[in-house]
Amino acid sequence: MQAASKDRLNAHLKAYQQEHLLAFWSDLESESQDQLARQLDAIDFELMQQLHVGNGETEDLETIASRATSPAAVRLEDGARDSDDAHEAAGALIAAGKIGAMLVAGGQGTRLGFPHPKGMFPIGPLSDRSLFQMHIDQLLAIGAHYGVRLPLYLMTSPATHDPTLKFLQEHDNFGLPGEDLRVFCQGTMPAVDLDGKLLLDAPHHVAESPDGHGGMLAAFCNSGCLQDAQERGLEQLFYFQVDNPLAKVCDKSLIGHHLLADSEMTTQVVAKGAPDDKVGNVVDVDGRLIVIEYSDLPTEIGERRNPDGTLELWAGNIAIHVFRVDFLERAAQSKSALPFHRARKKVPFVDERGELVEPTEPNATKFERFIFDLMPSAKNAIAVEAAEADVFAPVKNASGSPKDTPETAQAAILVRDRLRIESSGVELAPDIAIEINPRYAYDAKALRDKLPQGTKIDRDTYFH
């Protein structure tokens, strides 16, 4: 049976010049052989060959960038962002139970020096709430305010899936009913060397890595989550990433303008402070919204200015989107909606002796999909600007780094919550730290009801 299995696999691999993947087959235990066979059967070798060879059409990013202009957007400065019409449209959608949340949580806390899934990181400045709890608290607060239950679709990666399930189970999903939480795992893609050969990272295992946040679409469909969303009658999905504790889940201004524009995909953006800010650039090219990564934007184009001195390409992508569910269904049926991007990386591999090699220089190509590549195929795609201090404080780097650290995120949370308290008429001493769980007070009215004008707070307080 094992010989037959090897013969079958070898015949298939030979068609793609990948027979080396069976180099250690005879040395493997039957269980390891079965594991390798299952992995090889799941790989689309024709696709891998196409990705390595390419289609002969090299994208000229500089030419594309030269045609880039400011995107169609709702700007803070025009006063329309917080319009009553937008808020009413969003509120009606939420109250009707027609929106769910999509949380992307495949990242490990490696750069944070945190040996767990990033969503488990304790970020609450006074509460030590994890990133997962920060987001779930918001979802539950919104549901309680509108008298509905909003489902959460949470995407993990192979490295974070089991630890995430265990963590959520240990904490009773932080109050989210089990039937409203769907955890699914994104797919993976093999890496190839310069000759297009797939790499082994163990004698019985092909080196693979997550297929990028754009892998959400295929995983969402294949896991049954799209069907679940349709059966619930959801019309829209609010998409965000786990490492941003300031993300305003189901932001009514964002959702409202998305609805008013009859958009299939709307993106929240912040104004760049400088041309070289390390965020993707949301731009218009030939009448379609796209994202040009900061590393792909030529300096002279990024520095272009409007007559008033402001940046022409001003819109920074912060990975917060609203999607129509039927648009996602349509996009999932298109092979071109989410192209793969290539990245040269250092990928550990086993040599001909079966020993693991840790390369010191990039030795392989990884393939990833990016969710923002859906923009060009979305009808009426728009951007909606938000103030960075209100919506974006990512936790990416370890303490001591210049930016995007736990300390900078916690400081942003405290500033936001202090402003919320002060705007309600509460008197605070300058050195008081305040953290507000949205389940304590969802909006300004609830906060005023619980903390009447004239209330004084003279010590650090976590309201929950």
C-alpha positions as CSV (number, residue, x, y, z in Angstrom):
1,M,0.0,0.0,0.0
2,Q,2.8,2.4,0.9
3,A,4.7,1.5,-2.3
4,A,1.5,2.1,-4.3
5,S,1.1,5.4,-2.6
6,K,4.6,6.5,-3.3
7,D,4.3,5.5,-7.0
8,R,1.1,7.5,-7.3
9,L,2.6,10.5,-5.6
10,N,5.9,10.3,-7.6
11,A,4.0,10.1,-10.9
12,H,2.1,13.2,-10.0
13,L,5.1,15.1,-8.7
14,K,7.2,14.2,-11.7
15,A,4.8,16.1,-14.0
16,Y,5.8,19.3,-12.1
17,Q,9.5,18.4,-11.4
18,Q,8.9,18.1,-7.7
19,E,9.9,14.5,-7.1
20,H,12.5,15.7,-4.5
21,L,9.7,16.0,-2.0
22,L,9.7,12.2,-1.6
23,A,13.5,12.1,-1.0
24,F,13.1,10.8,2.6
25,W,9.9,8.7,2.0
26,S,11.7,5.3,2.7
27,D,13.0,6.6,6.1
28,L,9.6,7.7,7.3
29,E,7.3,5.9,9.7
30,S,3.9,5.1,8.1
31,E,2.2,7.8,10.1
32,S,4.6,10.4,8.7
33,Q,4.2,9.0,5.2
34,D,0.4,9.4,5.5
35,Q,0.9,13.0,6.8
36,L,3.1,13.9,3.9
37,A,0.8,12.2,1.4
38,R,-2.2,14.2,2.6
39,Q,-0.3,17.4,2.4
40,L,1.0,16.7,-1.1
41,D,-2.5,15.8,-2.3
42,A,-3.8,19.1,-1.0
43,I,-1.3,21.3,-2.9
44,D,-2.3,22.7,-6.3
45,F,1.0,22.1,-8.1
46,E,-0.3,23.6,-11.3
47,L,-1.0,26.9,-9.5
48,M,2.4,26.8,-7.9
49,Q,4.0,26.3,-11.3
50,Q,2.0,29.3,-12.7
51,L,2.9,31.5,-9.8
52,H,6.6,30.7,-10.1
53,V,6.7,31.2,-13.9
54,G,4.3,34.2,-13.9
55,N,2.0,35.1,-16.7
56,G,4.5,37.2,-18.6
57,E,2.8,40.5,-17.6
58,T,5.0,42.2,-15.1
59,E,3.1,45.0,-13.4
60,D,4.8,48.4,-13.7
61,L,4.0,49.8,-10.3
62,E,5.7,53.1,-11.1
63,T,3.6,53.7,-14.2
64,I,0.5,52.8,-12.2
65,A,1.5,55.1,-9.3
66,S,2.1,57.9,-11.8
67,R,-1.6,57.8,-12.6
68,A,-2.7,57.7,-9.0
69,T,-5.0,60.5,-7.6
70,S,-6.9,61.0,-4.4
71,P,-9.7,58.5,-3.9
72,A,-13.4,59.1,-3.7
73,A,-13.7,59.8,0.0
74,V,-15.8,61.3,2.8
75,R,-13.3,63.6,4.5
76,L,-13.4,64.9,8.1
77,E,-12.9,68.4,6.9
78,D,-16.2,68.5,4.9
79,G,-18.2,67.8,8.0
80,A,-20.2,65.0,6.4
81,R,-18.6,62.1,8.2
82,D,-20.8,62.2,11.2
83,S,-24.0,63.1,9.4
84,D,-27.3,62.2,10.9
85,D,-28.3,60.3,7.7
86,A,-25.2,58.1,7.9
87,H,-25.8,57.3,11.6
88,E,-29.5,56.6,11.0
89,A,-28.7,54.3,8.1
90,A,-26.1,52.4,10.1
91,G,-28.3,52.2,13.2
92,A,-31.2,50.8,11.2
93,L,-29.0,48.1,9.7
94,I,-27.6,47.1,13.1
95,A,-31.0,47.1,14.8
96,A,-32.3,44.8,12.0
97,G,-29.5,42.3,12.8
98,K,-28.1,42.5,9.2
99,I,-24.4,43.0,10.0
100,G,-21.7,40.8,11.5
101,A,-18.1,41.3,12.4
102,M,-15.0,39.7,10.8
103,L,-11.9,39.7,13.0
104,V,-8.6,38.6,11.4
105,A,-6.4,37.1,14.1
106,G,-3.8,34.9,12.5
107,G,-0.7,36.7,13.8
108,Q,1.7,35.5,16.5
109,G,3.1,37.9,19.0
110,T,6.7,37.2,18.0
111,R,7.6,40.9,17.3
112,L,6.1,41.7,20.7
113,G,8.2,39.2,22.5
114,F,4.9,37.4,23.3
115,P,5.0,33.7,22.6
116,H,1.2,33.4,22.0
117,P,-1.4,34.5,19.4
118,K,-1.4,38.3,19.4
119,G,-5.1,38.4,20.3
120,M,-4.2,37.1,23.7
121,F,-1.9,40.0,24.5
122,P,-3.1,42.0,27.6
123,I,-3.5,45.5,26.3
124,G,-6.0,47.1,28.6
125,P,-4.0,49.9,30.4
126,L,-5.8,49.4,33.7
127,S,-7.8,46.3,33.1
128,D,-5.2,44.1,31.4
129,R,-8.0,43.0,29.0
130,S,-6.7,41.1,26.1
131,L,-7.0,42.3,22.5
132,F,-9.7,39.6,22.0
133,Q,-11.7,40.9,25.0
134,M,-11.4,44.5,23.9
135,H,-13.0,43.7,20.6
136,I,-15.7,41.3,21.9
137,D,-16.7,43.8,24.6
138,Q,-17.4,46.3,21.8
139,L,-19.5,43.8,19.9
140,L,-21.5,42.9,23.0
141,A,-22.0,46.5,23.9
142,I,-23.4,47.3,20.4
143,G,-25.7,44.3,20.5
144,A,-27.0,45.2,24.0
145,H,-27.6,48.8,22.9
146,Y,-29.6,47.8,19.8
147,G,-31.2,44.7,21.3
148,V,-29.7,42.3,18.8
149,R,-27.0,39.6,18.7
150,L,-24.1,40.3,16.3
151,P,-22.1,37.3,15.2
152,L,-18.3,37.3,15.1
153,Y,-16.4,35.4,12.5
154,L,-12.8,35.0,13.7
155,M,-10.1,33.9,11.4
156,T,-7.0,32.2,12.8
157,S,-3.9,30.7,11.2
158,P,-2.5,27.2,11.6
159,A,-0.2,28.5,14.3
160,T,-2.8,30.4,16.3
161,H,-5.9,28.3,15.8
162,D,-5.7,25.8,18.6
163,P,-4.3,28.2,21.2
164,T,-7.0,30.7,20.3
165,L,-9.8,28.2,20.7
166,K,-8.4,27.1,24.1
167,F,-8.0,30.7,25.3
168,L,-11.6,31.7,24.3
169,Q,-13.0,28.5,25.9
170,E,-11.1,29.2,29.1
171,H,-12.7,32.7,29.3
172,D,-16.2,31.6,28.1
173,N,-15.8,33.7,24.9
174,F,-15.8,36.8,27.2
175,G,-19.5,36.6,27.2
176,L,-20.2,36.1,23.5
177,P,-22.7,33.2,23.0
178,G,-21.1,30.2,21.4
179,E,-23.6,30.1,18.6
180,D,-22.5,33.7,17.7
181,L,-18.8,32.9,17.4
182,R,-17.4,31.1,14.4
183,V,-13.7,30.5,14.4
184,F,-12.1,29.3,11.2
185,C,-8.6,28.9,10.0
186,Q,-7.0,30.5,6.9
187,G,-5.2,28.5,4.3
188,T,-1.5,28.1,3.6
189,M,0.7,28.3,0.6
190,P,4.0,26.5,0.0
191,A,7.2,28.4,-0.6
192,V,9.4,27.8,-3.6
193,D,13.2,28.3,-4.1
194,L,14.7,30.3,-7.0
195,D,14.2,27.3,-9.3
196,G,10.5,26.9,-8.4
197,K,11.2,23.8,-6.2
198,L,9.0,23.5,-3.1
199,L,10.9,23.2,0.1
200,L,10.7,20.7,2.9
201,D,11.0,22.0,6.5
202,A,11.1,18.5,7.8
203,P,11.5,15.1,6.1
204,H,7.8,14.6,6.2
205,H,6.5,18.1,5.8
206,V,6.4,20.8,3.0
207,A,7.3,24.3,4.2
208,E,4.1,26.4,4.1
209,S,3.0,29.7,5.5
210,P,-0.4,31.5,5.9
211,D,-1.7,32.8,2.6
212,G,-2.2,36.4,3.8
213,H,-5.2,38.3,5.1
214,G,-6.7,38.0,1.6
215,G,-6.9,34.3,2.4
216,M,-10.0,35.2,4.4
217,L,-12.3,35.0,1.4
218,A,-11.6,31.4,0.5
219,A,-11.4,30.3,4.1
220,F,-14.7,32.1,4.9
221,C,-16.4,30.3,2.1
222,N,-14.8,26.9,2.6
223,S,-15.5,26.8,6.3
224,G,-19.2,27.3,5.9
225,C,-19.1,30.8,7.4
226,L,-20.4,32.5,4.3
227,Q,-23.4,30.1,4.3
228,D,-23.9,30.9,8.0
229,A,-23.9,34.6,7.3
230,Q,-26.4,34.1,4.5
231,E,-28.7,32.0,6.7
232,R,-28.6,34.7,9.4
233,G,-29.7,37.2,6.8
234,L,-26.6,39.3,7.1
235,E,-26.1,41.9,4.4
236,Q,-22.9,43.5,5.5
237,L,-19.6,42.5,7.3
238,F,-17.4,44.8,9.3
239,Y,-13.8,43.7,8.8
240,F,-10.9,44.6,11.1
241,Q,-7.6,43.2,12.5
242,V,-6.9,42.0,16.0
243,D,-3.8,44.1,16.7
244,N,-5.7,47.4,16.7
245,P,-7.4,48.0,20.1
246,L,-8.7,51.4,18.9
247,A,-10.7,49.9,16.1
248,K,-14.2,51.1,16.4
249,V,-16.2,47.9,15.8
250,C,-19.2,48.5,13.6
251,D,-18.3,52.2,13.3
252,K,-21.7,53.9,12.5
253,S,-20.1,56.7,10.4
254,L,-18.2,54.2,8.3
255,I,-21.1,51.8,7.8
256,G,-23.6,54.7,7.2
257,H,-21.6,56.2,4.4
258,H,-21.0,52.8,3.0
259,L,-24.8,52.3,2.8
260,L,-25.5,55.8,1.5
261,A,-23.0,55.3,-1.3
262,D,-24.5,51.9,-2.2
263,S,-20.9,50.6,-2.0
264,E,-19.9,47.0,-2.2
265,M,-16.6,47.7,-0.3
266,T,-15.8,50.8,1.8
267,T,-12.5,51.4,3.5
268,Q,-11.7,53.4,6.6
269,V,-8.6,55.6,6.1
270,V,-6.5,58.1,8.1
271,A,-4.7,61.1,6.7
272,K,-1.0,60.5,6.4
273,G,1.2,62.8,8.4
274,A,4.2,62.5,6.0
275,P,4.8,61.1,2.5
276,D,6.8,58.2,3.8
277,D,4.4,57.0,6.4
278,K,4.5,53.2,6.5
279,V,0.9,52.6,5.6
280,G,-0.7,51.5,2.3
281,N,-1.9,54.3,0.1
282,V,-5.6,54.2,-0.9
283,V,-5.7,55.9,-4.3
284,D,-7.7,56.2,-7.5
285,V,-6.2,54.8,-10.7
286,D,-8.3,55.0,-13.8
287,G,-11.5,55.3,-11.9
288,R,-10.9,52.4,-9.5
289,L,-9.7,52.4,-5.9
290,I,-6.6,50.4,-5.2
291,V,-3.9,50.2,-2.5
292,I,-0.3,50.9,-3.3
293,E,2.0,49.7,-0.6
294,Y,4.3,52.4,0.8
295,S,7.3,50.4,-0.3
296,D,6.0,50.4,-3.9
297,L,5.2,54.2,-4.0
298,P,8.0,56.2,-5.8
299,T,9.3,59.0,-3.5
300,E,8.5,61.8,-6.0
301,I,4.9,60.6,-6.4
302,G,4.4,60.2,-2.7
303,E,5.6,63.8,-2.2
304,R,3.2,65.4,-4.7
305,R,1.2,68.2,-3.1
306,N,-2.1,70.0,-3.7
307,P,-2.2,73.8,-4.2
308,D,-2.9,74.2,-0.5
309,G,0.2,72.2,0.5
310,T,-1.5,69.0,1.6
311,L,-0.5,65.6,0.3
312,E,-2.2,64.6,-2.9
313,L,-2.0,60.9,-1.9
314,W,-3.2,61.4,1.6
315,A,-5.3,58.3,2.4
316,G,-3.6,55.7,4.6
317,N,-5.0,52.2,4.8
318,I,-5.6,50.9,8.3
319,A,-7.2,47.5,7.4
320,I,-10.8,48.3,8.4
321,H,-13.4,47.6,5.7
322,V,-17.1,47.1,5.3
323,F,-18.2,44.5,2.7
324,R,-21.5,43.6,1.2
325,V,-22.0,39.8,1.8
326,D,-23.2,39.3,-1.8
327,F,-20.1,41.0,-3.1
328,L,-17.9,38.5,-1.2
329,E,-19.9,35.7,-2.6
330,R,-19.4,37.0,-6.1
331,A,-15.7,37.7,-5.6
332,A,-15.1,34.2,-4.3
333,Q,-16.2,32.8,-7.6
334,S,-13.6,34.9,-9.5
335,K,-10.1,33.6,-9.9
336,S,-8.7,37.1,-10.6
337,A,-10.3,39.0,-7.7
338,L,-7.5,38.3,-5.3
339,P,-4.1,37.8,-7.0
340,F,-1.2,36.4,-5.2
341,H,1.7,38.7,-4.3
342,R,5.3,37.5,-4.1
343,A,7.7,38.2,-1.3
344,R,11.4,37.1,-1.0
345,K,11.8,35.6,2.5
346,K,14.2,33.5,4.6
347,V,12.5,30.0,4.8
348,P,14.1,27.2,6.8
349,F,14.5,24.0,4.9
350,V,16.0,20.5,5.1
351,D,19.0,19.8,3.0
352,E,19.8,16.5,1.1
353,R,20.9,15.0,4.4
354,G,17.6,15.8,6.1
355,E,19.2,18.5,8.3
356,L,17.4,21.7,9.0
357,V,19.1,24.8,7.5
358,E,18.3,28.3,8.8
359,P,19.2,30.7,5.9
360,T,20.8,34.0,6.6
361,E,19.6,35.6,3.4
362,P,16.2,35.3,1.6
363,N,16.2,32.0,-0.2
364,A,12.6,31.5,-1.2
365,T,9.4,33.1,-2.5
366,K,6.3,33.2,-0.4
367,F,2.9,33.9,-1.9
368,E,0.2,35.9,-0.2
369,R,-3.2,37.5,-1.0
370,F,-4.2,40.9,0.3
371,I,-7.9,41.6,1.1
372,F,-7.7,45.2,-0.2
373,D,-7.2,43.8,-3.7
374,L,-11.0,43.4,-3.8
375,M,-11.3,47.2,-4.1
376,P,-11.0,47.4,-7.9
377,S,-13.8,44.9,-8.5
378,A,-16.2,46.5,-6.0
379,K,-18.9,48.8,-7.2
380,N,-19.0,52.3,-5.8
381,A,-16.0,51.7,-3.6
382,I,-15.2,54.6,-1.4
383,A,-12.9,55.6,1.5
384,V,-14.2,57.2,4.7
385,E,-11.7,59.2,6.7
386,A,-11.4,58.9,10.5
387,A,-9.1,60.7,13.0
388,E,-6.1,58.4,13.7
389,A,-6.4,59.1,17.4
390,D,-9.9,57.7,17.4
391,V,-9.5,54.5,15.4
392,F,-5.9,53.4,14.9
393,A,-3.2,52.4,17.5
394,P,-1.8,49.1,16.3
395,V,0.2,46.8,18.6
396,K,3.0,45.5,16.4
397,N,6.4,46.1,18.0
398,A,8.0,45.3,21.3
399,S,8.4,47.9,24.1
400,G,11.2,50.3,23.3
401,S,10.5,50.5,19.6
402,P,9.8,54.0,18.1
403,K,6.1,53.4,17.4
404,D,3.2,50.9,17.4
405,T,4.1,49.4,20.8
406,P,2.0,48.3,23.7
407,E,2.8,51.6,25.5
408,T,1.8,53.8,22.5
409,A,-1.5,51.8,22.1
410,Q,-2.3,52.0,25.9
411,A,-1.6,55.7,25.9
412,A,-4.0,56.2,22.9
413,I,-6.7,54.2,24.8
414,L,-6.3,56.4,27.9
415,V,-6.4,59.6,25.9
416,R,-9.6,58.5,24.0
417,D,-11.3,57.4,27.2
418,R,-10.3,60.5,29.1
419,L,-11.8,62.7,26.4
420,R,-15.0,60.7,26.6
421,I,-15.2,61.2,30.4
422,E,-14.4,65.0,30.2
423,S,-17.0,65.5,27.4
424,S,-19.6,64.2,29.7
425,G,-18.9,66.9,32.3
426,V,-16.9,64.8,34.8
427,E,-14.0,66.6,36.6
428,L,-10.7,64.8,36.4
429,A,-7.3,65.6,37.8
430,P,-4.5,65.9,35.2
431,D,-2.8,62.7,36.3
432,I,-5.8,60.4,36.5
433,A,-6.0,57.4,34.1
434,I,-9.4,56.3,32.9
435,E,-10.3,53.2,31.0
436,I,-13.9,52.5,29.9
437,N,-15.3,49.2,29.0
438,P,-18.0,49.9,26.3
439,R,-20.3,47.4,28.1
440,Y,-20.4,49.9,30.9
441,A,-21.4,52.8,28.6
442,Y,-21.8,52.3,24.9
443,D,-22.2,56.0,24.0
444,A,-22.0,59.5,25.4
445,K,-25.6,59.4,26.6
446,A,-25.1,56.2,28.6
447,L,-22.0,57.7,30.1
448,R,-23.8,60.9,31.1
449,D,-26.5,58.8,32.7
450,K,-24.1,56.9,34.8
451,L,-21.7,59.8,35.6
452,P,-23.9,62.9,36.0
453,Q,-22.4,66.3,35.5
454,G,-20.4,67.4,38.5
455,T,-19.1,63.9,39.3
456,K,-15.5,64.0,40.5
457,I,-12.9,61.2,40.0
458,D,-9.7,61.4,42.0
459,R,-8.1,58.1,41.3
460,D,-7.2,55.8,38.3
461,T,-10.5,54.0,37.4
462,Y,-11.6,51.2,35.1
463,F,-15.3,51.5,34.4
464,H,-16.8,48.2,33.7
